[in-house]
C-alpha cells in the first residue's frame, strides 16, 4: 500500500535542481547524509518506535527525508508527510486521519479522528504493510499536548500490532522538546545528526555541484574551494547559492575556472538576495 500523500509537485518536490543534486546517489552514498539515511531505514526495517534526525538549517534534512520516504514507498509501505507541524494536537490528529483514509476532516471530534486512524492502522497491519509518519521541522512542536498526540499514535501501534515508525526531523531544540515528554523520548530508537561539511567535503561537493548542474567545463581551484568553506561554514544550501553565482561571475570574465576572487565577489552579494549562509 503506497502513500499518495506525497505529491511530487508539492513544495518538497525534487524539481529544485539543488534537491536533485543532493539526491544524486553516487554523491549521497558517500556523504554523512547517506549514513543518516541508513539509520532511518534501519529504524523502519527493525520496526523501532521513533527515529530522530537533527540538523541546523540548510544541511539537507528535508532532502534526506524525501530520499528515505521514496525508499519506504518503493517497498509498498505507506508514508504520511506532516510538513506543517504547527497544527496543534487536534489539528495534527485530524490531518493524519485525513491523509490515511482520504476523508474530509473539516469538522469532527478528537475521538472520531483517533478511531479513523486506528482503523487505518489496523487495516495496514492486516495487509502486512508498514506505516511511517514523517514530521519535518518537528522542533516547532513545542507544546507537550501535540507531542503527546504522537505518543498516542505509538500506543495504537502496540494495540493493533502494527509496524509503525515515527520519524521526527528538526533543529537541535527538538531534543529538549522531546525530553519534556519522557514517555515519547524513551521510545527513540535511533538518532542521526547532520553536521556542516568539512573543508575537504565542501571542495568535493562544489566540484560535484558543477558536474551535476551540467557545468563540467567549469572548474574551481583549491583556493576558491577553501573560500567557499570559509564563507559558508560548510552549509550545502549556501554552497549551492555561492557556486551558482560564481559560475556567472567567472563566465562574465570569460574564465572557465572559479577563483577565490569570484567567490568573494558573490559572497558580498548574498544578503541582497536573502541567501545568507544560515
N, C-alpha and C positions, 0 to 999 in steps of 0.2 A: 504494500500500500504506500504509494509515493505521494508526498505532500504536493498540493497545488498552491500552497500559500506563498511560496517564494516566487513571485512574479519576476521573470528575468528582465523586465524593464523597470523594476522599482528603483528607488534611489540607491540601493546597494548592488545594482546590476554591474556586470562586467563590461559594459560599453565604454567605461572610462579606460583609456589606454594605460593609465597608471595601475589600475587594478589588474588589467591583463598582464602587465609586466610582472607585477608581484606574484601572479598566479602561474607564471611560466614554470613548468615542472622542473626543468633542469636546474634553474637557479634556486627555486624554492626548496628543493630536496636537500640542498647543501647548506641552507641557512638555518639560523636558530628558530625561525618561524616553522620550518619543516619539522624540527624536533618537537615544537609545541603542538603542532597538528597531530603528531603521532601520540602525544599524551592524551589529547581529546579523543582520538579514535580508540585508544586503549580503554578509556573510561566508558565509552559506549559499548565496545565489544565485550567488556567484562561486567557490564550492567551495574556500574557504580552509580551511586545516587547523584552526586554533584561533581562537576568539574569547573574549575575557575581559571580564567585567563586574565592576567594582569599586564597592563602596559600603558605608558603615557600616550598622549595624543600623537598621531602621525606615525606610529610604529607598525601599523598593519593589522590591528586586531580584527577589524571588520572584514578585511580581505581574507584573513585566516579562517574566520568563521564561515565565510562562503565556501571556501575550499572544503572545509570539514563537512558542511551541510551537503554539498554535492557528493561527497564520498558516502555519506549515510544514505542519501536518496538513491544512489546507484545500487544499493543492496535491496531496494524495495521498501525501506523503512520510511517513517514519516518525520518531517522536521517542521516545527512551528517556530516562526521567527518573530519574537517580540522586539520590534525595532523602535518602539516608543515606550520606554519603561516607566514614564511618569503618569500612569493611568490610575494609580491608587489601587487598593486591594480589590474592590468590587469591579472596577474597570478592567483590571488585569484578568480576573476570572471570566468576565463577560467576553473579553477579546479572545481568550484561549478557547472558550466554548464555541464561539462563532467560527474560529479558524478550523476547529476539529470537525464540526458537523455541518458547516455551511449555512446554518440557520441564522436569522436576524437576531440581534441582541440589543436592539434599541430600548427595550423595556424588559423587565423581569426581576426576579429576586435572586439573592445570593444562593439560596437553596436550589433554585432551578438551574443556575449555571453549574453548580457543583454536580448536580445529577447528570446534566448533559455531558460534562467532562468525564464523569465516572463511566457512563455508558460507552463513550467512545474509547476510553482506555481499556475497558473490558473487551470490546469488540476487537481492538488491535491485538490484545493478548491472545484472544481466541484464534486469530488468523496467523499467529506465530510471528507477528511483526513487532518491531521496536518503535519507540517514540522518543524524539529528542525535542526538548523545549530550549531554544536558544534566546538568551536575554542579552542584547548588546547595550552598552552604556549602563550596565547594571549598577554602577556606583551612584546613579541618580535615584535609585530606590533607597532612600534614606530612612523611610519610616518603617517601624517594626511591623505594622499591620500588613503592608504589602509583602514584606519578606515572609511573614508567617503564612500568607496565602500560598506561597511557593512550597512551604513546608507541608501544607495541606495536600498539594499535588503529589508529593512524595509519599504521603500516607495512603493515597489512593493507589499508588503503585504497589504497595505492600498488600493492600486489601484485595486487589484484583490480580495479584501475582503477575504484574506486567513488567516488561522491560522498558523502563522509562528513565531517561537521564536528563538532568537539568544542567545546562551549560551557561555559566554566567561570565560575561566579559566586561571589564571596565578598568578605570584608573585605580591607583593604589588605595584610595579611600574605601573601595569595595570591601577589602578585608576587614576593616574596622566596622563597617556596617553589618557584615555577616556575623561578626563576633558579638554583636548586640542581640542576636537570636541564636543562642547556643544550640538549640535543637536542630537548626539548619547548618550551622558551622560544623558541627560534629559529623555531618554526613558528607563533608567534602572528601572525595577520594583522590583527586588529582588537582594540583595547582601548577600552571605553566606561566612563565613570566617572559615577556618580550623586553629586550634591552636595546638601546641605540646601537647602531653599527660601529664597530671598531674602525680605526684608520684603514686597515687592510680591507675590511669588508666594505667600507664606503667606496674605496677605489674599484673593487671588483663589481660592486653594484652599479656604479656610474658607467663603467665600460659595458656592462650588460645592458644597461638602460639604452645606450647609444645603439647597440645591435638590435634590441627588441623594438625600438622605435624607428627602425629602418634607416638609421644613420651610420651604417657600417663604415662609410667613407670618412667619418669624423672620428678623431681620436682625442684623448685627453692625456696630457702629460702628467708625470708623477707629482709635480709641484701643484698643479691645478687640482689634482685629486686630493692632495693634502689640504688645500684651501677649502675644498668642498666640505671636508670633515670638520675643519676649524669653524666654519661659518654655519653649519647645520647641526653640529653636535651628533652627527650620525643618524638623524631622523630621516627615514626614507622619503616621507612626503615632501620634506624641504629639499632633499637631494633632487627629487624629481623636478621641482619647480626651477631650481637653480640650473640644472642641466638643460632643461628646455630653453631657457632664455640665453644661456651661454652659447648654445648652438647658433642662435640667431645672431648674437654679437660676433662670434667667430666668422660666420658666413658673410656678415656685412663687411668685415675686413678682408674678405677673400681668403681666409685661412681655413685649413682642414684640421687644425689641432686647437683644442681648447686649452688656454693657458691661464695661469693664476690671475692675470690682469682681467681676463674675461669674466672669471668667477667673481672677482672683487667688484667689477662694474655692475653686474646684475644683482649681486647681494645688496648693494646700496639702494636698489630699486624695489626690493621685496616689500617693504612696508607700504609702498604706494599701491601695490596690488593686493594688500591684505594677505600676503603669503609669508609671514614671518616663520621662523624655524619652529616655533612652538606648535 
